[in-house]
Amino acid sequence: MSIVRRRITQRLAFGLLAAATVVVVLPVLFIIVYMAVEGAPALSWEFLTSAPRMAGKEGGILPAIVGTFYLMIGTIVFALPVGVLAGIYLTEYARDNWLTRTINLAILNLAGVPSIVFGLFGLGVFVMLLQFGMSLLAASLTLAAQALAMTITTSREAILSVPHEFREASLAVGTTRWQTVRHVVLPQSMSSIITGAVLAMSRAAGETAPILVVGAAFLVPGLPTSPMDRFMALPYHLYTAAAHVPGMPRSVMWGTALALLAVVLSFNLIAIIIRLRVRRRRYS
């Protein structure tokens, strides 16, 4: 009887887990399919390679695509080194006392701060205090500040997942602490660090509120040629086109959303390829 009961319990648990998976996956698939159906008619070579005209009702979204790429690259350039170095210090060098515990708690709470607060922080510090103006540089630094908490947290968790025996074996042969971190800990945790960085970057790519106040514009005559230029970005372009431009064709709005999804997925694909190569090199 107990064997039958365990089998029934196992099947019920399996059914509940499968149902929960379906509940999570189906809405995502529905959104992607609906976005593709509504936005595919707008996708064309002209739409992807020309500048917007008539307040975005005609033309394309090339400046917004390029601006989003620049923004994501700037975010990862500023956030990843600082986040990884902070994660290394907090994990490998900092003592376990009330100060480091307070810092770790502050980092976790920082991940829950509303994005508009980061936008106002960027406006006050990067735009006004440091005199970067309304620019691509100010927006990249603002999004990097927002992505920093997730980058540090994922870096710490990835480094902590490396078995302590690896460190002891490396130190036992006479290496320094930094050599152990560089040649043992980082190679073992790099794939997880890349995953966390991509998640932080993907979230930053879809943000509208922070870049709204630090440099994003709805219409810019050309592509940005320096970090101090204003720029267009797909999230802000989509928001303005949907909320503030009367008579905007639905296909254009959904086409812009589909392009934003494609940009984010392309960066995720690049990160997956890099992560697989890092793992293959580590185990070869």
ABEGO torsion letter per residue (X at the ends): XAAAAAAAAAAAAAAAAAAAAAAAAAAAAAAAAAAAAAAAAABBAAAAABBBBGGGABEBAAAAAAAAAAAAAAAAAAAAAAAAAAAAAAAAABBBBAAAAAAAAAAAAAAABBAAAAAAAAAAAAAAAAGAEBBAAAAAAAAAAAAAAAAAAAAAAAAAABBAAAAAAAAAAGBBAAAAAAAAAAAAAAAAAAAAAAAAAAAAAABAAAAAAAGBBABBABBBABAABBBBBAAAAAAAAAAABBGBBAAAAAAAAAAAAAAAAAAAAAAAAAAAAAAAAAAX
